[in-house]
Amino acid sequence: MQIDQNERDIEFEIVRYRDYILRKYKGVLKSRPPIVSVVGHIDHGKTSLLDKICSTEISSKEIGGITQKINAYYFQINDDQKKSSITFLDTPGHSAFYKMRLRGINITDIVLLVIAMDDGIMSQTIESIQYAKSFKIPIIVAVNKIDMKKNYDKDIENHILQYGVQSERLGGDNQFIYVSAKTGEGVHELLDAILIQSEMMELKALQNCPAKGIVIESHLDNRRGPIANIIVKEGTLRKGDVILCGFEYGRVKDIRDLNGKNIEDAFPSLPVQILGLSDVPLAGDDLIVLQDEKKAKDFALLRKNKFREIKLDNQKKCFEKKNEGAFLKGNEKIISLNIILKTDTQGILDTIQNSLEERNRSLRLKKTHSQVKIVEKGVGRINNNDIILAITSKSIIFGFNVQIDHSSKNLLKKKFVDIRNHSIIYELLKEIDMEMNKIERKSFNDKIQIGKLYVKNIFKSSKDRGVIVGCMVSSGKIRKDSIISIFRDKKVIFRNIQIDSLKRFQNNVLEVREGVECGIKIKSFVNLQIGDKIIVFE
């Protein structure tokens, strides 16, 4: 089957080719284990509960006691009647890990919502409920820390009703299991509840066809190369299979289970680690098995080319907006903190990037006209290219659980580059905030203050959307080409605003000095009040 190079919809072409492969197999649906995403607020005991179930001592391996990536665990239940299995996804609980938690719920069958009895319903508890309901995924609630014996009643079941979760005791469909991750009380009842829910859902998948899966985490190993942690969604993944995964392709060289043991194949719902991809895939990428390695390479290249075209088109639009003046409102200067971001896994990279984007949005809403600019990002060690780029772009390199290449250390001896390495995300984000505050203060202090004004009247311009401000120059002076910052109650509310015009009565003037009234025209987005103080800069 030939690939149409002019095919406009690459994804449609890939689906069509996979359907062509699947037609060679007789699909038979078989039962598969449930995939359970463990969600909830930070410190409510999600990881400790999994530790008790799987006996993996997970919590002792976490830096700062915080889950910082999606971890998958495969648990087998052996009883006298039958063997059952459950795949657990341990997802981060803090709001900084929004994308990772959302990705965890996207690939799950059941949401296990952990609520600490002493804390009750918190912000991430509500978010988790909203995510699960948006994807129409059944919720099982595990009320944890019952060993503390504090408020051991059914208040949580009543309080959670307003968020659309109703316990069976109150006539709803959601199972509530009271557990203790410390003593193990209620754990067997929780496992039974999960198995009952999965039986009701009749979870099935094709098992005798080429595999399809999803990447839950990925990283670059210095010895073994690109590694992807995946969960098989359908079919059977075998060593030697040709795979296409996002922008990457390859042939499966090695499959390992959660204990690091080499295995020959992986069936649906099984989390495994694979080697053999051309580069590190993105967390959340779909993995599919194809038959021809050349076609897999061609598909990966087509995807990359299409992504590059979209990226260049977006950059062109951004450049055009900047030239039109739409990028800088009122000609205010955007202050940028340039950073290069290197992390050990793709999931962590996505999380930090998402947090920084949220910060930039917040800064724009506050009209502070500053931003964090990610000059370059990637997974793996800090190398020579990162150091050279940091020098040329005047960037700070922020690393997360990564080392510096040995060859790069020689370059660092000759050139000074600011490198910050962290192992806890909140500390990294806090340090970026501190650097932002530094450059804002420096930018503010670098300008020469030449005058102060007080707002006496505010008028809307009849000609355009501007605002005319009647002011009294209390000290110094103001010029036609001045930059102003506006203060209210000793707090700066707008920075670096270029005035449009300066008037004395009806006449345009170049300068107004102390003790004289004047009118200045500025953009309408500035929300002023009578009594605001205006500081004038050179």
N, C-alpha and C positions, 0 to 999 in steps of 0.2 A: 504493500500500500504506500503510495507516494505522498509526501508532505507537500501541500500547496504553499509555496513560499509567499504567495501574494494573499494568503488567507488573512482577512482583517481580524477575525476573532480567533486568536491563538488558542484560547481555552476551549472553545468549541471543537477545534481541530484535535486537541489532545483527548477530549472526551470521546470523540468519534473514533479515534484510533484505539482507545482502550476498549470501547464496545466491540470493535472488530476482533480484538484478542479474546474477550470474554465469550464470544459466540462459539468458540472452539471447546468450551467447557460446559458440562451439564451441571448447572447450579443446584445444590441441595442445601436447604437451610437447616442448620443445627443450633441447638441451644448454646449460648455463650455466657460467661460470667458477667455480672454487672460491673460497671465502672462508676465508682462512688467518689464524688468530689467533697472533701472535708473543708467546710468554710466556716467563717464566723469572725468575731472580733479578736484583736490581738490579746494574747495572754489568757484566753478563755479555755485553753487546754487541748486544742486540736492535736498538736503534735504529741503531747503526753498521752492522749487517748490512743492514738495510733501506735505509740510505743508499747502501750499495755496490750493492745490487740496482737501486734506483730512481733513483739519482743525484739525490737531492733535497736534499742537505745538511741533513737533518733535525736531526742532533745539534747543529749550530751554532745552531739556533733555540731550543734547550731551555734554560730558566733553571736554572742549577746543574747542567746535564748530566742532568736527571731528566725522564723522560716523565711529565707531570702530567695527561694526558687521553688518551682513545682517539683515535688518528689513523688514518685510512683512506687507503690508497694503491692505485691501480689500475695494474697493470704489464702491458704487452703484449709478448709474445715473438714476433718475426717471424723465421721461418726459411724455408728453401727449400720445405718441404713444406706447412706450414700455419701459420695464425696462432692463437696461444693467449693467454689472459689469466689473470691471478691478481689477486684483491683481497686485500690485506694489511691486518690490523688491528694496529697497534702499541699494545700494552696496557701500562700501568704495571707495574713489577716489584716495588715495595715493598709490604709488608703493609698499609700505610695505604690502599692502593687496592684492597682486597679486592673491593668491590662492582663496581668498574669492570672489573677483570680477569675477574670472574665473568660480567659482562654481555657482555664481548668473546667469551668462550668460548661463551656461550649462542647466539650468532648465527653461529657459525663451522662450517665443514665439516671442517677439518683443524687440528690444533694443531701449531705449529712450536715445539718446546721448545729454547731456546738455553741451552747449558751452557758456561761458560768452562772451558777445559782447566786453567788454573792454580788455579781455585777448586774445581771439581768440583761435587758435588751439595750445594745449600744449602736453606734453609728454604722460600723461595718456589719453588724447583724442585720440591720434594715437594708443596707446595700445588697447583701447576699440574697435576702428574700426577693428583692426587686429583680436581680439578675435571673434567679431561678424561675420566677414567674414569667419574666419576659421570654424565656425559652421553653416555658411550659414543662418544667422538669419537676417531678414529685419531690417533696421535702420530708425528710425524717429529722426530727429534733432530738438531739442528745443534750439533756440538761446535766451539766457536769459539776463536779465538786460537791456532791451531796454528802461527802464525808465530813464537811465542815459543819453540817447541821445548822446552818443559818437560814432562817426563813424557809424551812423545808415544807413548803406547801405548793399549791397549784397556781400561785399568783402569776407566774410566767405565762401559763396557758391562757389566762384571762387578758394579760397585757398585750400579748402578741396577736390577739384577734383583730386589732385595728389595722394590721399589716396583711391581712388575708390568709393567715395561717391558723387553722382551727383543729384542735386535738380531737381524737376519737371520743374522749370522755365528754366533750362538749358538743358531740354530734357531727364532727368534721371528718376529714379523710386523712389527716396528718398524724402519724404515730409519734408519741412523746415517750422517750425512754430516759429514765433517771439513772445516771451512771457516776462512777468515781474512777477517774484515771489513775488515782493513787492506790486505791485498794482493789480495783477490778470489779467492784460491785456493779451489776447491771450490764456488764460487757457481753455476756452470752445472750441476754435478752435483746441487746442492740444488734448483734449479728443475726439473730433469728428474724428481727424486724426487717433487716436489709434483704435477707433471702426471701421472705414472704412478699415483699414489695417487688422484687425482681421476678418472682414466679407469676405474679399478677400481670406484669408487663410482658411476659412471654418473649424475652430477649433472644433474638436469633440472628445468625449471620452466615453467609456463604463461607465454607471452609475448604473447598476443593477447587479453588481458582486462584489466579495471581492476586497477591495481597494489595490492600489499600490501607494506609495508616495516616497518622498525624504526628508531627514533631512536637513534643512537649518541652524539650530543652535541647540545647546544642552547645558545643564548645570545641576549642582546638587543643588537642593534646600534642605536646612537643615531640613525643616519640611515635604515637600511633596516627597522628593526623586528625582530620575532621571527624568528630564523633556526634552522633545524633541519638537522643533518647526518644523512642517512639512508642506509640500504642497502636497495635494492629486493629483496624476496625472491621475488616472483612478479608476473607481469603487466608492463605498461608504464605508467610515470608520464609524463603529458604536461602541458604548460602549459595552464592553464585548468581542470584537474581539480578537482572538489570533494573535499576530504579531511577525514577525522575522525582526530584524533591525540590519544589520551588524553582530557584534559578540554578540548582545543582543537579548533577547526574552521576552515575557510577555503577559499579557492580558490587554487591554485598560480599565483602571479604570475611567478615566475622560477625556473629550474633552472640551476644552474651545476655544472660538473665540478670535479675537484680542482685544475685550473689556473686556475679562476676564469672559464672561458669559458662563455658562455650556450649552452645546448643546448635543443632542443625536447622531447626525451623521454629517459627513462632505463629501461633494461632490467634484468632480474634480475642480481644480484650487483654492480651498479654503485653505488659510493658517490657521492652528490651532495648539494648544498646547496640547500635550497628556501626560498622566501619566500611569505608569504601567510596564515600562521596567525594566529588571534585573539590568542594570547599564547604565551609560551615553553613548549613541551611538556617533559615529563620524559624524561630519557635512559632508554631501555628501553621507551618507549611504542610500541605498535603503530600503524602508519599504514595506513589503508585508504581506497580511493577509492569514493565514493558518487556518486549521480547528482543528488540534490536537496540544495541548500545549506540549505534550511529543515530538512530531516530531519537533516542533519549537525549543525546548531545545536541541534536538539531533543535529539539523542542526547548531545551534549556537556553540555547543561544537566542532563539526567537523571543523567548520571554525577556531575556536581558535586553535585547535590542528595543523591544516595545517599552520596557520600563525606562530605558535611557531616553527614548523619544519623549515620553511623558514628562520626565524630569527636566529635560532641556526646554520643553514647551513651557513648563511652569516657571523656570528660571527666566525665560524670555518675557513672560507676562509680568513677573515681579520687577524685572529691570525696566520695562515700559512704564509701569505704575510709578516707579521711583523717579523716572525722568519727568513724568507728568506732575510730580509733586504730591501724588496721592499717598505715597509711602510715608512722607514726613508731614504730619498735620501742622499747618501754620509755620512751616520751615523750622520746626524744632529739631535739634540735633539728637539722633538716637545714640545713646552710649552703649557700647557692646563690650561684654566680657567674653573674649575668645577662649574656647576650651577645646582640647582634644580628648576624647573619651575612649578608653580601652577597658574592657571587662573580660572576665573569664568565661561567661556564658551569654548567649544571645538573649535569653529571657531577662537577665539583669540589665543588659544594654537597653532593651525596650522599656523597661520600668523606669530607669533613670531618665531616659529621653522624654518619656511621657510626663514625668514630674517636672522637668525643666520647661516643657511646653506649657504646662499648667501655670508655672511661675511667670512665664512671659505674658500669657493671657491676663493674669492678674495685674501685672505691672502696666500693661496697656490700659486696662480699665481704670487704674489709679492715675493715669496720665503722667507717669514718672519718666517716660521716654528713655528707658533703659531696657536692656535685654541680655540674655545669655545666648551666645552664638556658638553652636557646635560646628567647628571648622572641619573636623574629621571624627569618625567613630569606627569602632571595629572590635572584633573578638580576638584575643590572643595577646602575646607579649608586646611590650613597648619596644619598637625597633628604630633603626636609623631614619627611616622615612618619617616616623612620628616626630622625632627630635628635630630634623631639618625643617619640617612643616611648622613646628612650634616656634622655631627661630624666625622664619620668614613671616609668619602671621601674628607674631607676638602673642602666642597662646600659652595657657597653662595646661599641662597634661594631667588629667585626673584618671587614675587607674583604680580598678576594683579587683582585688585578689589576683593581680598580674605582676609578673616580674619584668625586669629590663634585660633585653638580649645582651649576652656577654660582649658582642662586638660593639654594641651601642655605648657601653660604659667607657670605652676609649674616647668616643666622640664627646661624651659628657664632660670628660676631664678638660677638653679644650674649649667647649662652649657651655655657658651657663643656661640651663633650661629648668624652669620651675616644674617639678614633678611631685604630685601628691598621690599617695597610694592609700587606699582604705579597705577595710574588710566589713564595715557596717554602712549600709546605704544612707541612713539618717545623718551620720557624721559627714559623709561626702556632700550631701545636699546642704547641710548646715555650713560647711566651709565655702561652698559656692555662694551662698547667701552673704557670708562675711566679705568675700571678695567683691560682690556686687555693691555692698555698702561702701567699701573702700573707694571704688572708682567713682561712685556717685558723689561722695564727699570731696574727692580730689577735683572732679569736674566743677563742683560748686565753688571750691576755694580758688581754683585757677582763674576764674573770671574776676575782673576788677570792678568793685562796686562803686558806682558814681552818684547814686541818689536814692531817695526814698519818697514814695507817694502814698496818699491815702485815698481810697475810693469814696467819693461824695455822692455821685449819681450814676445810674446805669440806663442807657437808652438803646433800643433796638434800631439798627440801621434800616432805613426804608428802601435803600437801593439794593442791598444784598443781605446775606445772612449774618453779617458782622455785628459786633457789639461796640457801641461808643461809650467810653467810660470817662465820666467827669472826675478829675483828680485835683488834689492840691499837692504841690511839690513841697514836702516838709523839710527836706535837706538835700544838698547837692543839686543835681540837674538831671534832665532826661533829654536824649537826642533822638532824632528821627530813626536812626539805625540801631537803637539800643535793643538789648535783649532783657526781658523782664521775667522775674519769678514772683509768684503770688503767695502770700502767707495769710493764714487765718488762725487766730488763737495760738500763735507761735509755731504753727505747723505749716510746712510747705504743701500746697495743694496742687500747684502747677509749676513746672520748671521750663526754662529755656524757650520762652514764647517770643517770637519776633512780632513787633508791633507793625500794623499796616500803614498807619499815618499818625502824624502829630499835629494838633491844631491849637490855635489860640483864638478864641471866638470862632469866626468862620474862615480864618486864614490858615493855610498850611505854613508851618514854621519848622526850622531846623533844630531849634533847641529852646527849652523852657527851664528857667532857673528857680532857686529856692524862694518860697513865699508867693509864687504865682500859680494861678489855676490854669488848667489845660484840659484838652480832650484827646484821648488816644483811642484808636480803633484797633480791635483785635478780633480773632476768629470767634464764631458763635458757640463753639463747643466748650468754651471756658465759662463755667458757671460761677459768676461773681456775686458778692454781697456787699452792701454798703458797710464801710468800716474795714474792709480787707486792706492789708498792707502790701504795697508793690515795691519790690527791690529792683533797682535798675543797674544793669551791668554794661561795661564797655563792650 
